[in-house]
Amino acid sequence: MFGFHLLKELEFWSANSGPVFIGNKDGNIKIALFKGNKENDSSIGRITFRTSGKEFISFLNRLETVPVFSLGQKIDKHNVVDHDISFSIYFNDPDGNKLELTSYDHEYLHSKFGQ
């Protein structure tokens, strides 16, 4: 549909009820399809932006001067989640929409966080 195909390189995410990823042939559009209920699954309805490790760090540094919130709580670098292959931080836009910034530069970010 719409020229999308299953992304084999991200297929491991679908183990244990995770999302299925589809994307376009150029690799610049990826969509995660979740199965669940919006009322009890925070993954449903989230928009994710993928970035480089350096841009991820730049975003975290800006959190010191630009307040960003998740569920009414100000977030900072301590809210970063290590998914073992990527790092993510979750937050809401001013209208309450769920957003995620993620980077697959795991080795680079792991060295920066000292984890």
Secondary structure, 3 states (H helix, E strand, C coil): CCCCEECHHHHHHHHHHCCEEEECCCCCCEEEECCCCCCCCCCCCCEEEECCHHHHHHHHHHCCCCCCEECCEECCHHHCEECCCCEEEEEECCCCCEEEEEECCHHHHHHHHCC
